[in-house]
Amino acid sequence: MPATAAVLAMIVFSTCPPTDQRFREVREVRDETEARKRGREHAVLGDHGTV
């Protein structure tokens, strides 16, 4: 089973390799999500920091 998964992964990565553009998009989404979390935390906790 693990060998089958490895072969499948090799086929997928050889046919459509991850690109820098895709990683950049994922990084941007992650950064936006983290910024929203920080904004909500600040709105809930105010200037007092973490609880």
C-alpha positions in Angstrom: 0.0 0.0 0.0 2.7 2.6 0.9 4.5 1.8 -2.4 1.3 2.4 -4.3 0.9 5.7 -2.6 4.5 6.7 -3.4 4.1 5.8 -7.1 0.8 7.8 -7.3 2.5 10.8 -5.7 5.4 10.6 -8.1 3.0 10.5 -11.0 1.0 13.5 -9.7 4.2 15.6 -9.1 5.7 14.7 -12.4 2.5 15.7 -14.3 1.7 18.9 -12.4 4.6 20.0 -10.2 4.0 22.6 -7.5 5.0 26.1 -8.7 6.3 29.1 -6.9 3.1 30.9 -7.8 1.0 28.3 -6.1 3.1 28.5 -2.9 2.9 32.3 -3.0 -0.9 32.1 -3.2 -1.0 29.7 -0.3 1.3 31.9 1.7 -0.9 34.9 1.0 -4.0 33.1 2.1 -2.3 32.0 5.3 -1.0 35.5 6.0 -4.5 37.0 5.5 -6.0 34.3 7.8 -3.4 35.0 10.5 -4.0 38.8 10.2 -7.7 38.2 10.7 -7.1 36.1 13.8 -4.8 38.7 15.3 -7.5 41.3 14.6 -10.2 39.3 16.3 -7.9 38.6 19.3 -7.2 42.3 19.7 -10.9 43.1 19.4 -11.8 40.5 22.1 -8.8 41.1 24.5 -8.2 44.8 23.8 -4.8 46.1 24.9 -4.5 43.7 27.8 -2.7 41.0 25.8 -3.5 37.3 26.2 -5.6 35.8 28.9 
